[in-house]
Amino acid sequence: MRTPMHVWRQRRSPLRRRSDVVEAWTVLVVAVLVLVGAPLAGAAAARWAHGEARSLSVEQRAERHRVRAEVVDGNDSLSSVRAGGQRAYRATVRWTEPGGATRTASARVPADARRGERVDVWFDGQGRSVLPPVDDTAVWQHTLTMGACATGGVVAVVLFGHFLVRRVALRRRMAEWDRAWARVEPEWTHRNA
């Protein structure tokens, strides 16, 4: 009957070295950290990121307002990329406020907006054109990204630590073998050391 190697390392044996025991326990700790610790760290990071992104979204919704405006004049030379990969450019827009006053300002509009078309634009409290507030999709994307990165980071750190422990254990094992060979080698080769 054959005994698996990992069980052999746990039994009492004159051939078992301290480095074998350390390596066996390290494998157990690594497995627990990777299977339990990393997902818990990822969940904690995702929960924190969700709270931060959610509060940013609420803050942006409170300080920004949307206006339905008409494109008066555009300038394609100032095009840029908007959130979500959509192209946008600055254009002069005009709208009527609830009090009846007409206002004109420069704002970001979609790249396909034409003169005379009505578009939604966003302004902050000082009247500057800003991007729309963060929506629920962006909040969840941020949450999942942070959770996945935290999980991957913990796994990488644990595996790197395992690599270092194995490397140290291997060096000690080799040093033990060198000392043992130094004691036995004169008997086998019939040389006097």
PyMOL commands that set and color helices and strands:
alter all, ss='L'
color gray80, all
select helices_A, chain A and resi 5-10+18-63+76-78+83-85+136-189
alter helices_A, ss='H'
color red, helices_A
select strands_A, chain A and resi 65-74+80-81+87-96+102-110+118-123+129-130
alter strands_A, ss='S'
color yellow, strands_A
deselect
rebuild
show_as cartoon
